[in-house]
Amino acid sequence: MLEKNEISFSAIPVEQPIGTFFVGVMDARDLVDVSVADVRRLHENEFDEYIGIQRRLSPPRTKELKKYVKSVDATFPTAVILAVKEENADWDSTTGKLTLRGTDGTALSEVASIIDGQHRVEGLTALRDEAFQVTVSIFVGADVATQANIFATVNLAQTKVNRSLVYDLLDYEKKRSPQKSAHHIVVALDQMESSPFNQRIKRLGSATAGRTNETVTQAALVESLLNLMSPDPMSDRNAFLRAFQPDLPSDTEHDRYPFRQMFLKKMDTDITRIVLHYFQAVKARWPDSWDDLERKGNVLPKTNGVKALTRFLKPLYLKIAGDNRDYVPTQNEFKSYLDAVALEDQDFNIKTFPPGTSGESGLYKILMTSLEKEKGEEASLL
């Protein structure tokens, strides 16, 4: 138990479009004192069960940082980002001090939720009497949706954070966005018993405890669906945050993003049904390959195969739906075209489809060749 119940430090308010937050300098031990409980909880709960927005700690990374903070030239130049409830923070504009304090319901060690930087905080626990100051950005009174938005904004363009996790965090957002819709569709495909992807999707980009058949990352599926829904997902997201409704797509835009009109009309369930029917048809067409997850070189049920299949969904959907932008093809309609593809289960091998993107490209080319042949045969009958 900490003997003190509050910590004060110099800070300045910063005004940005998201609102006002504080940038300050904390003693490393004080930072540990107000946030260490938040770090510890990450060890005890799976991400989906932990109501927060942080990554799980990496033991090798924390071990490395605990050694690093004691080195003669250690530095953490970027800010640790914290969220604090309004009742646990007090700003004194006269002294330029921000005070964080515990309350009856919240101990001082629990007042700060770490939005970004939990590995650095854990590394700082190794310090004893060493002087070490840390820059912090503190958001006071930010709800979980805002915290998730901050984390996603900070980390989406960076490689240090798994993209699947960032997309999962977008679920906390209250406003509509292509990213959130694609996320919900992927989660539905993972959860529905009738889905060929049932319990096969790596929700956080790494294996889920208790599962053995996760072959596709959430990020891969989300990003593949975004390519069917939006020319600029971040611009769409910002438009909805400003309560602005984008225009329905032109014919040219519809040809490039065939699910865009359905997305803008909030027809996410129909998009889900289309993707579900399509991959049910894929499974029905190549059942052995879809379910043989261990066979070496079997690209079909894995990330590169699914990405190729989702790319092919665009021209195939446009072919079947024609001018009806809201059309939901049946499984049999999709399968009638897949049946014409000159591939059988035994063809999904490492010789035909080498590992990596070359296998993905090869599968897509074969699928497109089949569709172009169908178009040519239909044209000759006219």
Secondary structure, DSSP 8 states (H G I E B T S, - for coil): --S--EEEEEEEEEEETTEEEEEEEEEHHHHHHHHHHHHHHHHHS-GGGSSS------HHHHHHHHHHTTSTT----S-EEEEE-GGGEEEETTTTEEEEE--SSS-GGGSEEEEE-HHHHHHHTT-SS---EEEEEEEES--HHHHHHHHHHHHTT-SSS-HHHHHHHGGG-SS--HHHHHHHHHHHHHH-TTSTTTTTEETTSS--TT-S---EEHHHHHHHHHHHH-S-HHHHHHHHHTT-------HHHHHH-TTHHHHHTT-HHHHHHHHHHHHHHHHHHSHHHHH--SSTT--TTSHHHHHHHHHHHHHHHHHHHTT-TT----HHHHHHHHTTSS--GGG-STTTS-TTHHHHHHHHHHHHHHHHHHHHHHHHH-
